[in-house]
């Protein structure tokens, strides 16, 4: 009887250790996925910013005008967009 109880306890401990190791593995996997997700999120934001810049540059190019003045306008707009994004993230 006592030996049977000991065997049950050993099996329970072994099952517990196995589940504990699996939980740790899954937590590590989740942490890596979160890091990758954050990296992709930042990359998306940067690419969207580049798209906006290209659209602005194209819009100024189509309308013609003074190139240095257009560059100043684009720079001001980009700074304003960057400021808005940083406010949204903060």
PDB file of N, CA, C and O in Angstrom:
ATOM      1  N   UNK A   1       0.826  -1.193   0.000  1.00  0.00           N
ATOM      2  CA  UNK A   1       0.000   0.000   0.000  1.00  0.00           C
ATOM      3  C   UNK A   1       0.874   1.262   0.000  1.00  0.00           C
ATOM      4  O   UNK A   1       0.676   2.167  -0.810  1.00  0.00           O
ATOM      5  N   UNK A   2       1.832   1.302   0.914  1.00  0.00           N
ATOM      6  CA  UNK A   2       2.723   2.459   1.006  1.00  0.00           C
ATOM      7  C   UNK A   2       3.549   2.599  -0.282  1.00  0.00           C
ATOM      8  O   UNK A   2       3.789   3.707  -0.760  1.00  0.00           O
ATOM      9  N   UNK A   3       3.967   1.484  -0.816  1.00  0.00           N
ATOM     10  CA  UNK A   3       4.744   1.517  -2.063  1.00  0.00           C
ATOM     11  C   UNK A   3       3.897   2.036  -3.221  1.00  0.00           C
ATOM     12  O   UNK A   3       4.411   2.746  -4.085  1.00  0.00           O
ATOM     13  N   UNK A   4       2.629   1.700  -3.255  1.00  0.00           N
ATOM     14  CA  UNK A   4       1.719   2.174  -4.292  1.00  0.00           C
ATOM     15  C   UNK A   4       1.558   3.687  -4.204  1.00  0.00           C
ATOM     16  O   UNK A   4       1.554   4.376  -5.225  1.00  0.00           O
ATOM     17  N   UNK A   5       1.426   4.198  -3.000  1.00  0.00           N
ATOM     18  CA  UNK A   5       1.303   5.644  -2.783  1.00  0.00           C
ATOM     19  C   UNK A   5       2.574   6.342  -3.258  1.00  0.00           C
ATOM     20  O   UNK A   5       2.506   7.389  -3.902  1.00  0.00           O
ATOM     21  N   UNK A   6       3.724   5.769  -2.945  1.00  0.00           N
ATOM     22  CA  UNK A   6       4.998   6.365  -3.376  1.00  0.00           C
ATOM     23  C   UNK A   6       5.083   6.403  -4.909  1.00  0.00           C
ATOM     24  O   UNK A   6       5.540   7.394  -5.479  1.00  0.00           O
ATOM     25  N   UNK A   7       4.656   5.354  -5.560  1.00  0.00           N
ATOM     26  CA  UNK A   7       4.690   5.317  -7.023  1.00  0.00           C
ATOM     27  C   UNK A   7       3.755   6.366  -7.625  1.00  0.00           C
ATOM     28  O   UNK A   7       4.078   7.010  -8.622  1.00  0.00           O
ATOM     29  N   UNK A   8       2.596   6.521  -6.998  1.00  0.00           N
ATOM     30  CA  UNK A   8       1.661   7.548  -7.473  1.00  0.00           C
ATOM     31  C   UNK A   8       2.262   8.945  -7.301  1.00  0.00           C
ATOM     32  O   UNK A   8       2.129   9.803  -8.174  1.00  0.00           O
ATOM     33  N   UNK A   9       2.908   9.153  -6.187  1.00  0.00           N
ATOM     34  CA  UNK A   9       3.541  10.457  -5.933  1.00  0.00           C
ATOM     35  C   UNK A   9       4.656  10.705  -6.956  1.00  0.00           C
ATOM     36  O   UNK A   9       4.781  11.812  -7.478  1.00  0.00           O
ATOM     37  N   UNK A  10       5.452   9.692  -7.239  1.00  0.00           N
ATOM     38  CA  UNK A  10       6.526   9.834  -8.224  1.00  0.00           C
ATOM     39  C   UNK A  10       5.959  10.163  -9.609  1.00  0.00           C
ATOM     40  O   UNK A  10       6.497  11.004 -10.330  1.00  0.00           O
ATOM     41  N   UNK A  11       4.868   9.487  -9.966  1.00  0.00           N
ATOM     42  CA  UNK A  11       4.242   9.774 -11.264  1.00  0.00           C
ATOM     43  C   UNK A  11       3.689  11.191 -11.301  1.00  0.00           C
ATOM     44  O   UNK A  11       3.806  11.888 -12.310  1.00  0.00           O
ATOM     45  N   UNK A  12       3.086  11.612 -10.194  1.00  0.00           N
ATOM     46  CA  UNK A  12       2.566  12.989 -10.125  1.00  0.00           C
ATOM     47  C   UNK A  12       3.691  14.011 -10.244  1.00  0.00           C
ATOM     48  O   UNK A  12       3.558  15.011 -10.950  1.00  0.00           O
ATOM     49  N   UNK A  13       4.783  13.758  -9.561  1.00  0.00           N
ATOM     50  CA  UNK A  13       5.929  14.676  -9.629  1.00  0.00           C
ATOM     51  C   UNK A  13       6.491  14.716 -11.048  1.00  0.00           C
ATOM     52  O   UNK A  13       6.817  15.786 -11.560  1.00  0.00           O
ATOM     53  N   UNK A  14       6.604  13.548 -11.682  1.00  0.00           N
ATOM     54  CA  UNK A  14       7.110  13.497 -13.053  1.00  0.00           C
ATOM     55  C   UNK A  14       6.175  14.248 -14.007  1.00  0.00           C
ATOM     56  O   UNK A  14       6.637  14.980 -14.881  1.00  0.00           O
ATOM     57  N   UNK A  15       4.871  14.065 -13.838  1.00  0.00           N
ATOM     58  CA  UNK A  15       3.903  14.770 -14.682  1.00  0.00           C
ATOM     59  C   UNK A  15       3.986  16.278 -14.446  1.00  0.00           C
ATOM     60  O   UNK A  15       3.919  17.068 -15.387  1.00  0.00           O
ATOM     61  N   UNK A  16       4.133  16.667 -13.173  1.00  0.00           N
ATOM     62  CA  UNK A  16       4.262  18.084 -12.833  1.00  0.00           C
ATOM     63  C   UNK A  16       5.500  18.688 -13.501  1.00  0.00           C
ATOM     64  O   UNK A  16       5.419  19.764 -14.094  1.00  0.00           O
ATOM     65  N   UNK A  17       6.634  18.010 -13.409  1.00  0.00           N
ATOM     66  CA  UNK A  17       7.869  18.509 -14.001  1.00  0.00           C
ATOM     67  C   UNK A  17       7.746  18.631 -15.518  1.00  0.00           C
ATOM     68  O   UNK A  17       8.233  19.592 -16.114  1.00  0.00           O
ATOM     69  N   UNK A  18       7.098  17.660 -16.130  1.00  0.00           N
ATOM     70  CA  UNK A  18       6.908  17.697 -17.577  1.00  0.00           C
ATOM     71  C   UNK A  18       6.050  18.901 -17.968  1.00  0.00           C
ATOM     72  O   UNK A  18       6.382  19.617 -18.912  1.00  0.00           O
ATOM     73  N   UNK A  19       4.963  19.124 -17.255  1.00  0.00           N
ATOM     74  CA  UNK A  19       4.080  20.255 -17.550  1.00  0.00           C
ATOM     75  C   UNK A  19       4.769  21.586 -17.255  1.00  0.00           C
ATOM     76  O   UNK A  19       4.557  22.572 -17.962  1.00  0.00           O
ATOM     77  N   UNK A  20       5.578  21.607 -16.229  1.00  0.00           N
ATOM     78  CA  UNK A  20       6.330  22.826 -15.896  1.00  0.00           C
ATOM     79  C   UNK A  20       7.303  23.178 -17.024  1.00  0.00           C
ATOM     80  O   UNK A  20       7.414  24.340 -17.414  1.00  0.00           O
ATOM     81  N   UNK A  21       8.000  22.175 -17.540  1.00  0.00           N
ATOM     82  CA  UNK A  21       8.944  22.401 -18.644  1.00  0.00           C
ATOM     83  C   UNK A  21       8.193  22.873 -19.885  1.00  0.00           C
ATOM     84  O   UNK A  21       8.668  23.760 -20.594  1.00  0.00           O
ATOM     85  N   UNK A  22       7.039  22.297 -20.150  1.00  0.00           N
ATOM     86  CA  UNK A  22       6.233  22.705 -21.305  1.00  0.00           C
ATOM     87  C   UNK A  22       5.761  24.151 -21.151  1.00  0.00           C
ATOM     88  O   UNK A  22       5.775  24.918 -22.114  1.00  0.00           O
ATOM     89  N   UNK A  23       5.349  24.515 -19.954  1.00  0.00           N
ATOM     90  CA  UNK A  23       4.909  25.893 -19.702  1.00  0.00           C
ATOM     91  C   UNK A  23       6.057  26.869 -19.942  1.00  0.00           C
ATOM     92  O   UNK A  23       5.858  27.921 -20.549  1.00  0.00           O
ATOM     93  N   UNK A  24       7.239  26.533 -19.477  1.00  0.00           N
ATOM     94  CA  UNK A  24       8.409  27.398 -19.678  1.00  0.00           C
ATOM     95  C   UNK A  24       8.718  27.532 -21.167  1.00  0.00           C
ATOM     96  O   UNK A  24       9.010  28.628 -21.645  1.00  0.00           O
ATOM     97  N   UNK A  25       8.654  26.419 -21.899  1.00  0.00           N
ATOM     98  CA  UNK A  25       8.905  26.453 -23.335  1.00  0.00           C
ATOM     99  C   UNK A  25       7.888  27.334 -24.054  1.00  0.00           C
ATOM    100  O   UNK A  25       8.238  28.135 -24.921  1.00  0.00           O
ATOM    101  N   UNK A  26       6.631  27.169 -23.677  1.00  0.00           N
ATOM    102  CA  UNK A  26       5.586  27.970 -24.305  1.00  0.00           C
ATOM    103  C   UNK A  26       5.719  29.450 -23.953  1.00  0.00           C
ATOM    104  O   UNK A  26       5.463  30.310 -24.796  1.00  0.00           O
ATOM    105  N   UNK A  27       6.116  29.753 -22.721  1.00  0.00           N
ATOM    106  CA  UNK A  27       6.316  31.149 -22.321  1.00  0.00           C
ATOM    107  C   UNK A  27       7.447  31.773 -23.127  1.00  0.00           C
ATOM    108  O   UNK A  27       7.342  32.918 -23.567  1.00  0.00           O
ATOM    109  N   UNK A  28       8.529  31.024 -23.320  1.00  0.00           N
ATOM    110  CA  UNK A  28       9.649  31.515 -24.140  1.00  0.00           C
ATOM    111  C   UNK A  28       9.191  31.776 -25.577  1.00  0.00           C
ATOM    112  O   UNK A  28       9.540  32.791 -26.180  1.00  0.00           O
ATOM    113  N   UNK A  29       8.416  30.853 -26.103  1.00  0.00           N
ATOM    114  CA  UNK A  29       7.902  31.006 -27.462  1.00  0.00           C
ATOM    115  C   UNK A  29       7.003  32.240 -27.570  1.00  0.00           C
ATOM    116  O   UNK A  29       7.070  32.986 -28.547  1.00  0.00           O
ATOM    117  N   UNK A  30       6.173  32.439 -26.565  1.00  0.00           N
ATOM    118  CA  UNK A  30       5.298  33.614 -26.541  1.00  0.00           C
ATOM    119  C   UNK A  30       6.114  34.904 -26.468  1.00  0.00           C
ATOM    120  O   UNK A  30       5.813  35.867 -27.173  1.00  0.00           O
ATOM    121  N   UNK A  31       7.132  34.928 -25.630  1.00  0.00           N
ATOM    122  CA  UNK A  31       7.980  36.124 -25.515  1.00  0.00           C
ATOM    123  C   UNK A  31       8.664  36.445 -26.837  1.00  0.00           C
ATOM    124  O   UNK A  31       8.746  37.609 -27.231  1.00  0.00           O
ATOM    125  N   UNK A  32       9.158  35.414 -27.525  1.00  0.00           N
ATOM    126  CA  UNK A  32       9.798  35.635 -28.823  1.00  0.00           C
ATOM    127  C   UNK A  32       8.798  36.170 -29.839  1.00  0.00           C
ATOM    128  O   UNK A  32       9.120  37.058 -30.629  1.00  0.00           O
ATOM    129  N   UNK A  33       7.589  35.629 -29.817  1.00  0.00           N
ATOM    130  CA  UNK A  33       6.556  36.091 -30.746  1.00  0.00           C
ATOM    131  C   UNK A  33       6.186  37.541 -30.463  1.00  0.00           C
ATOM    132  O   UNK A  33       5.953  38.314 -31.393  1.00  0.00           O
ATOM    133  N   UNK A  34       6.131  37.918 -29.185  1.00  0.00           N
ATOM    134  CA  UNK A  34       5.830  39.305 -28.828  1.00  0.00           C
ATOM    135  C   UNK A  34       6.928  40.246 -29.318  1.00  0.00           C
ATOM    136  O   UNK A  34       6.642  41.328 -29.829  1.00  0.00           O
ATOM    137  N   UNK A  35       8.180  39.831 -29.162  1.00  0.00           N
ATOM    138  CA  UNK A  35       9.295  40.648 -29.639  1.00  0.00           C
ATOM    139  C   UNK A  35       9.228  40.815 -31.152  1.00  0.00           C
ATOM    140  O   UNK A  35       9.415  41.915 -31.671  1.00  0.00           O
ATOM    141  N   UNK A  36       8.963  39.732 -31.846  1.00  0.00           N
ATOM    142  CA  UNK A  36       8.871  39.777 -33.303  1.00  0.00           C
ATOM    143  C   UNK A  36       7.704  40.656 -33.732  1.00  0.00           C
ATOM    144  O   UNK A  36       7.814  41.415 -34.695  1.00  0.00           O
ATOM    145  N   UNK A  37       6.599  40.555 -33.026  1.00  0.00           N
ATOM    146  CA  UNK A  37       5.430  41.376 -33.317  1.00  0.00           C
ATOM    147  C   UNK A  37       5.761  42.866 -33.151  1.00  0.00           C
ATOM    148  O   UNK A  37       5.371  43.686 -33.983  1.00  0.00           O
ATOM    149  N   UNK A  38       6.463  43.203 -32.104  1.00  0.00           N
ATOM    150  CA  UNK A  38       6.846  44.597 -31.867  1.00  0.00           C
ATOM    151  C   UNK A  38       7.797  45.085 -32.965  1.00  0.00           C
ATOM    152  O   UNK A  38       7.685  46.222 -33.425  1.00  0.00           O
ATOM    153  N   UNK A  39       8.722  44.234 -33.379  1.00  0.00           N
ATOM    154  CA  UNK A  39       9.636  44.591 -34.462  1.00  0.00           C
ATOM    155  C   UNK A  39       8.861  44.868 -35.743  1.00  0.00           C
ATOM    156  O   UNK A  39       9.118  45.855 -36.431  1.00  0.00           O
ATOM    157  N   UNK A  40       7.915  43.994 -36.059  1.00  0.00           N
ATOM    158  CA  UNK A  40       7.099  44.179 -37.257  1.00  0.00           C
ATOM    159  C   UNK A  40       6.237  45.436 -37.157  1.00  0.00           C
ATOM    160  O   UNK A  40       6.055  46.149 -38.144  1.00  0.00           O
ATOM    161  N   UNK A  41       5.712  45.703 -35.974  1.00  0.00           N
ATOM    162  CA  UNK A  41       4.880  46.894 -35.782  1.00  0.00           C
ATOM    163  C   UNK A  41       5.701  48.158 -36.061  1.00  0.00           C
ATOM    164  O   UNK A  41       5.231  49.070 -36.741  1.00  0.00           O
ATOM    165  N   UNK A  42       6.914  48.206 -35.540  1.00  0.00           N
ATOM    166  CA  UNK A  42       7.786  49.360 -35.776  1.00  0.00           C
ATOM    167  C   UNK A  42       8.146  49.478 -37.252  1.00  0.00           C
ATOM    168  O   UNK A  42       8.202  50.579 -37.799  1.00  0.00           O
ATOM    169  N   UNK A  43       8.389  48.340 -37.889  1.00  0.00           N
ATOM    170  CA  UNK A  43       8.719  48.347 -39.310  1.00  0.00           C
ATOM    171  C   UNK A  43       7.538  48.858 -40.132  1.00  0.00           C
ATOM    172  O   UNK A  43       7.726  49.618 -41.082  1.00  0.00           O
ATOM    173  N   UNK A  44       6.339  48.452 -39.777  1.00  0.00           N
ATOM    174  CA  UNK A  44       5.142  48.915 -40.482  1.00  0.00           C
ATOM    175  C   UNK A  44       4.995  50.421 -40.338  1.00  0.00           C
ATOM    176  O   UNK A  44       4.702  51.115 -41.312  1.00  0.00           O
ATOM    177  N   UNK A  45       5.196  50.926 -39.135  1.00  0.00           N
ATOM    178  CA  UNK A  45       5.090  52.371 -38.907  1.00  0.00           C
ATOM    179  C   UNK A  45       6.105  53.117 -39.771  1.00  0.00           C
ATOM    180  O   UNK A  45       5.779  54.132 -40.386  1.00  0.00           O
ATOM    181  N   UNK A  46       7.336  52.608 -39.814  1.00  0.00           N
ATOM    182  CA  UNK A  46       8.379  53.265 -40.607  1.00  0.00           C
ATOM    183  C   UNK A  46       8.041  53.208 -42.100  1.00  0.00           C
ATOM    184  O   UNK A  46       8.230  54.191 -42.816  1.00  0.00           O
ATOM    185  N   UNK A  47       7.547  52.074 -42.566  1.00  0.00           N
ATOM    186  CA  UNK A  47       7.186  51.966 -43.980  1.00  0.00           C
ATOM    187  C   UNK A  47       5.998  52.867 -44.322  1.00  0.00           C
ATOM    188  O   UNK A  47       5.967  53.464 -45.397  1.00  0.00           O
ATOM    189  N   UNK A  48       5.034  52.969 -43.428  1.00  0.00           N
ATOM    190  CA  UNK A  48       3.916  53.884 -43.661  1.00  0.00           C
ATOM    191  C   UNK A  48       4.396  55.323 -43.730  1.00  0.00           C
ATOM    192  O   UNK A  48       3.899  56.115 -44.531  1.00  0.00           O
ATOM    193  N   UNK A  49       5.357  55.656 -42.892  1.00  0.00           N
ATOM    194  CA  UNK A  49       5.944  57.003 -42.906  1.00  0.00           C
ATOM    195  C   UNK A  49       6.643  57.255 -44.242  1.00  0.00           C
ATOM    196  O   UNK A  49       6.518  58.335 -44.819  1.00  0.00           O
ATOM    197  N   UNK A  50       7.372  56.263 -44.726  1.00  0.00           N
ATOM    198  CA  UNK A  50       8.043  56.411 -46.015  1.00  0.00           C
ATOM    199  C   UNK A  50       7.036  56.560 -47.156  1.00  0.00           C
ATOM    200  O   UNK A  50       7.241  57.361 -48.068  1.00  0.00           O
ATOM    201  N   UNK A  51       5.967  55.801 -47.103  1.00  0.00           N
ATOM    202  CA  UNK A  51       4.914  55.910 -48.120  1.00  0.00           C
ATOM    203  C   UNK A  51       4.330  57.311 -48.119  1.00  0.00           C
ATOM    204  O   UNK A  51       4.151  57.916 -49.176  1.00  0.00           O
ATOM    205  N   UNK A  52       4.032  57.829 -46.930  1.00  0.00           N
ATOM    206  CA  UNK A  52       3.490  59.193 -46.833  1.00  0.00           C
ATOM    207  C   UNK A  52       4.464  60.210 -47.407  1.00  0.00           C
ATOM    208  O   UNK A  52       4.060  61.132 -48.115  1.00  0.00           O
ATOM    209  N   UNK A  53       5.740  60.043 -47.102  1.00  0.00           N
ATOM    210  CA  UNK A  53       6.752  60.961 -47.630  1.00  0.00           C
ATOM    211  C   UNK A  53       6.807  60.904 -49.154  1.00  0.00           C
ATOM    212  O   UNK A  53       6.896  61.936 -49.819  1.00  0.00           O
ATOM    213  N   UNK A  54       6.755  59.701 -49.695  1.00  0.00           N
ATOM    214  CA  UNK A  54       6.782  59.548 -51.151  1.00  0.00           C
ATOM    215  C   UNK A  54       5.535  60.156 -51.797  1.00  0.00           C
ATOM    216  O   UNK A  54       5.623  60.780 -52.855  1.00  0.00           O
ATOM    217  N   UNK A  55       4.396  59.976 -51.172  1.00  0.00           N
ATOM    218  CA  UNK A  55       3.164  60.569 -51.701  1.00  0.00           C
ATOM    219  C   UNK A  55       3.252  62.085 -51.693  1.00  0.00           C
ATOM    220  O   UNK A  55       2.840  62.740 -52.651  1.00  0.00           O
ATOM    221  N   UNK A  56       3.785  62.641 -50.621  1.00  0.00           N
ATOM    222  CA  UNK A  56       3.937  64.094 -50.549  1.00  0.00           C
ATOM    223  C   UNK A  56       4.911  64.591 -51.617  1.00  0.00           C
ATOM    224  O   UNK A  56       4.655  65.579 -52.305  1.00  0.00           O
ATOM    225  N   UNK A  57       6.016  63.889 -51.737  1.00  0.00           N
ATOM    226  CA  UNK A  57       7.010  64.295 -52.736  1.00  0.00           C
ATOM    227  C   UNK A  57       6.412  64.228 -54.134  1.00  0.00           C
ATOM    228  O   UNK A  57       6.646  65.117 -54.952  1.00  0.00           O
ATOM    229  N   UNK A  58       5.656  63.197 -54.408  1.00  0.00           N
ATOM    230  CA  UNK A  58       5.023  63.056 -55.717  1.00  0.00           C
ATOM    231  C   UNK A  58       3.991  64.158 -55.943  1.00  0.00           C
ATOM    232  O   UNK A  58       3.875  64.690 -57.047  1.00  0.00           O
ATOM    233  N   UNK A  59       3.250  64.495 -54.902  1.00  0.00           N
ATOM    234  CA  UNK A  59       2.244  65.553 -55.028  1.00  0.00           C
ATOM    235  C   UNK A  59       2.900  66.888 -55.358  1.00  0.00           C
ATOM    236  O   UNK A  59       2.390  67.642 -56.187  1.00  0.00           O
ATOM    237  N   UNK A  60       4.023  67.186 -54.718  1.00  0.00           N
ATOM    238  CA  UNK A  60       4.714  68.434 -55.009  1.00  0.00           C
ATOM    239  C   UNK A  60       5.356  68.396 -56.386  1.00  0.00           C
ATOM    240  O   UNK A  60       5.437  69.418 -57.068  1.00  0.00           O
ATOM    241  N   UNK A  61       5.811  67.227 -56.793  1.00  0.00           N
ATOM    242  CA  UNK A  61       6.440  67.099 -58.102  1.00  0.00           C
ATOM    243  C   UNK A  61       5.415  67.339 -59.207  1.00  0.00           C
ATOM    244  O   UNK A  61       5.715  67.998 -60.202  1.00  0.00           O
ATOM    245  N   UNK A  62       4.219  66.810 -59.035  1.00  0.00           N
ATOM    246  CA  UNK A  62       3.169  66.935 -60.039  1.00  0.00           C
ATOM    247  C   UNK A  62       2.746  68.391 -60.200  1.00  0.00           C
ATOM    248  O   UNK A  62       2.521  68.863 -61.315  1.00  0.00           O
ATOM    249  N   UNK A  63       2.643  69.094 -59.081  1.00  0.00           N
ATOM    250  CA  UNK A  63       2.195  70.480 -59.152  1.00  0.00           C
ATOM    251  C   UNK A  63       3.296  71.419 -59.622  1.00  0.00           C
ATOM    252  O   UNK A  63       3.037  72.589 -59.902  1.00  0.00           O
ATOM    253  N   UNK A  64       4.499  70.923 -59.710  1.00  0.00           N
ATOM    254  CA  UNK A  64       5.608  71.769 -60.149  1.00  0.00           C
ATOM    255  C   UNK A  64       6.028  72.707 -59.030  1.00  0.00           C
ATOM    256  O   UNK A  64       5.895  72.373 -57.853  1.00  0.00           O
ATOM    257  N   UNK A  65       6.517  73.844 -59.380  1.00  0.00           N
ATOM    258  CA  UNK A  65       6.867  74.826 -58.359  1.00  0.00           C
ATOM    259  C   UNK A  65       8.344  74.810 -58.043  1.00  0.00           C
ATOM    260  O   UNK A  65       9.146  74.139 -58.693  1.00  0.00           O
ATOM    261  N   UNK A  66       8.668  75.567 -57.033  1.00  0.00           N
ATOM    262  CA  UNK A  66      10.043  75.761 -56.605  1.00  0.00           C
ATOM    263  C   UNK A  66      10.499  74.548 -55.783  1.00  0.00           C
ATOM    264  O   UNK A  66       9.903  74.245 -54.749  1.00  0.00           O
ATOM    265  N   UNK A  67      11.545  73.857 -56.232  1.00  0.00           N
ATOM    266  CA  UNK A  67      12.016  72.634 -55.568  1.00  0.00           C
ATOM    267  C   UNK A  67      12.481  72.879 -54.132  1.00  0.00           C
ATOM    268  O   UNK A  67      12.090  72.117 -53.247  1.00  0.00           O
ATOM    269  N   UNK A  68      13.303  73.913 -53.850  1.00  0.00           N
ATOM    270  CA  UNK A  68      13.718  74.130 -52.456  1.00  0.00           C
ATOM    271  C   UNK A  68      12.531  74.445 -51.537  1.00  0.00           C
ATOM    272  O   UNK A  68      12.487  73.999 -50.390  1.00  0.00           O
ATOM    273  N   UNK A  69      11.588  75.208 -52.048  1.00  0.00           N
ATOM    274  CA  UNK A  69      10.413  75.536 -51.242  1.00  0.00           C
ATOM    275  C   UNK A  69       9.570  74.282 -51.001  1.00  0.00           C
ATOM    276  O   UNK A  69       9.037  74.081 -49.909  1.00  0.00           O
ATOM    277  N   UNK A  70       9.460  73.454 -52.020  1.00  0.00           N
ATOM    278  CA  UNK A  70       8.707  72.202 -51.870  1.00  0.00           C
ATOM    279  C   UNK A  70       9.385  71.309 -50.834  1.00  0.00           C
ATOM    280  O   UNK A  70       8.708  70.681 -50.020  1.00  0.00           O
ATOM    281  N   UNK A  71      10.706  71.249 -50.859  1.00  0.00           N
ATOM    282  CA  UNK A  71      11.463  70.439 -49.894  1.00  0.00           C
ATOM    283  C   UNK A  71      11.195  70.936 -48.471  1.00  0.00           C
ATOM    284  O   UNK A  71      11.013  70.133 -47.555  1.00  0.00           O
ATOM    285  N   UNK A  72      11.171  72.248 -48.288  1.00  0.00           N
ATOM    286  CA  UNK A  72      10.888  72.814 -46.957  1.00  0.00           C
ATOM    287  C   UNK A  72       9.492  72.419 -46.486  1.00  0.00           C
ATOM    288  O   UNK A  72       9.296  72.062 -45.324  1.00  0.00           O
ATOM    289  N   UNK A  73       8.529  72.486 -47.396  1.00  0.00           N
ATOM    290  CA  UNK A  73       7.165  72.105 -47.037  1.00  0.00           C
ATOM    291  C   UNK A  73       7.100  70.636 -46.646  1.00  0.00           C
ATOM    292  O   UNK A  73       6.461  70.269 -45.660  1.00  0.00           O
ATOM    293  N   UNK A  74       7.769  69.805 -47.432  1.00  0.00           N
ATOM    294  CA  UNK A  74       7.782  68.373 -47.138  1.00  0.00           C
ATOM    295  C   UNK A  74       8.426  68.124 -45.777  1.00  0.00           C
ATOM    296  O   UNK A  74       7.904  67.352 -44.973  1.00  0.00           O
ATOM    297  N   UNK A  75       9.550  68.771 -45.523  1.00  0.00           N
ATOM    298  CA  UNK A  75      10.231  68.595 -44.239  1.00  0.00           C
ATOM    299  C   UNK A  75       9.337  69.003 -43.071  1.00  0.00           C
ATOM    300  O   UNK A  75       9.299  68.326 -42.044  1.00  0.00           O
ATOM    301  N   UNK A  76       8.617  70.117 -43.234  1.00  0.00           N
ATOM    302  CA  UNK A  76       7.703  70.562 -42.171  1.00  0.00           C
ATOM    303  C   UNK A  76       6.587  69.546 -41.950  1.00  0.00           C
ATOM    304  O   UNK A  76       6.236  69.224 -40.815  1.00  0.00           O
ATOM    305  N   UNK A  77       6.038  69.049 -43.056  1.00  0.00           N
ATOM    306  CA  UNK A  77       4.964  68.063 -42.940  1.00  0.00           C
ATOM    307  C   UNK A  77       5.458  66.763 -42.302  1.00  0.00           C
ATOM    308  O   UNK A  77       4.757  66.163 -41.487  1.00  0.00           O
ATOM    309  N   UNK A  78       6.648  66.337 -42.667  1.00  0.00           N
ATOM    310  CA  UNK A  78       7.207  65.115 -42.095  1.00  0.00           C
ATOM    311  C   UNK A  78       7.422  65.292 -40.594  1.00  0.00           C
ATOM    312  O   UNK A  78       7.110  64.396 -39.809  1.00  0.00           O
ATOM    313  N   UNK A  79       7.953  66.439 -40.199  1.00  0.00           N
ATOM    314  CA  UNK A  79       8.154  66.696 -38.770  1.00  0.00           C
ATOM    315  C   UNK A  79       6.824  66.694 -38.026  1.00  0.00           C
ATOM    316  O   UNK A  79       6.731  66.170 -36.916  1.00  0.00           O
ATOM    317  N   UNK A  80       5.815  67.268 -38.625  1.00  0.00           N
ATOM    318  CA  UNK A  80       4.489  67.288 -38.006  1.00  0.00           C
ATOM    319  C   UNK A  80       3.921  65.873 -37.892  1.00  0.00           C
ATOM    320  O   UNK A  80       3.344  65.515 -36.866  1.00  0.00           O
ATOM    321  N   UNK A  81       4.083  65.084 -38.927  1.00  0.00           N
ATOM    322  CA  UNK A  81       3.624  63.686 -38.886  1.00  0.00           C
ATOM    323  C   UNK A  81       4.373  62.917 -37.807  1.00  0.00           C
ATOM    324  O   UNK A  81       3.765  62.173 -37.037  1.00  0.00           O
ATOM    325  N   UNK A  82       5.691  63.092 -37.746  1.00  0.00           N
ATOM    326  CA  UNK A  82       6.496  62.413 -36.724  1.00  0.00           C
ATOM    327  C   UNK A  82       6.039  62.811 -35.330  1.00  0.00           C
ATOM    328  O   UNK A  82       5.947  61.970 -34.436  1.00  0.00           O
ATOM    329  N   UNK A  83       5.755  64.091 -35.147  1.00  0.00           N
ATOM    330  CA  UNK A  83       5.298  64.569 -33.840  1.00  0.00           C
ATOM    331  C   UNK A  83       3.962  63.932 -33.483  1.00  0.00           C
ATOM    332  O   UNK A  83       3.756  63.514 -32.343  1.00  0.00           O
ATOM    333  N   UNK A  84       3.064  63.856 -34.440  1.00  0.00           N
ATOM    334  CA  UNK A  84       1.749  63.239 -34.191  1.00  0.00           C
ATOM    335  C   UNK A  84       1.881  61.761 -33.850  1.00  0.00           C
ATOM    336  O   UNK A  84       1.211  61.261 -32.946  1.00  0.00           O
ATOM    337  N   UNK A  85       2.740  61.074 -34.571  1.00  0.00           N
ATOM    338  CA  UNK A  85       2.959  59.650 -34.294  1.00  0.00           C
ATOM    339  C   UNK A  85       3.531  59.456 -32.900  1.00  0.00           C
ATOM    340  O   UNK A  85       3.096  58.565 -32.170  1.00  0.00           O
ATOM    341  N   UNK A  86       4.495  60.276 -32.526  1.00  0.00           N
ATOM    342  CA  UNK A  86       5.092  60.127 -31.192  1.00  0.00           C
ATOM    343  C   UNK A  86       4.078  60.422 -30.092  1.00  0.00           C
ATOM    344  O   UNK A  86       4.114  59.801 -29.029  1.00  0.00           O
ATOM    345  N   UNK A  87       3.172  61.370 -30.344  1.00  0.00           N
ATOM    346  CA  UNK A  87       2.114  61.647 -29.364  1.00  0.00           C
ATOM    347  C   UNK A  87       1.161  60.464 -29.257  1.00  0.00           C
ATOM    348  O   UNK A  87       0.698  60.138 -28.164  1.00  0.00           O
ATOM    349  N   UNK A  88       0.864  59.822 -30.381  1.00  0.00           N
ATOM    350  CA  UNK A  88      -0.035  58.682 -30.378  1.00  0.00           C
ATOM    351  C   UNK A  88       0.600  57.486 -29.667  1.00  0.00           C
ATOM    352  O   UNK A  88      -0.094  56.733 -28.984  1.00  0.00           O
ATOM    353  N   UNK A  89       1.913  57.307 -29.824  1.00  0.00           N
ATOM    354  CA  UNK A  89       2.594  56.185 -29.205  1.00  0.00           C
ATOM    355  C   UNK A  89       2.774  56.401 -27.695  1.00  0.00           C
ATOM    356  O   UNK A  89       2.777  55.448 -26.916  1.00  0.00           O
ATOM    357  N   UNK A  90       2.922  57.639 -27.310  1.00  0.00           N
ATOM    358  CA  UNK A  90       3.198  57.952 -25.899  1.00  0.00           C
ATOM    359  C   UNK A  90       1.997  57.913 -25.095  1.00  0.00           C
ATOM    360  O   UNK A  90       2.054  58.152 -23.889  1.00  0.00           O
TER     361      UNK A  90
END
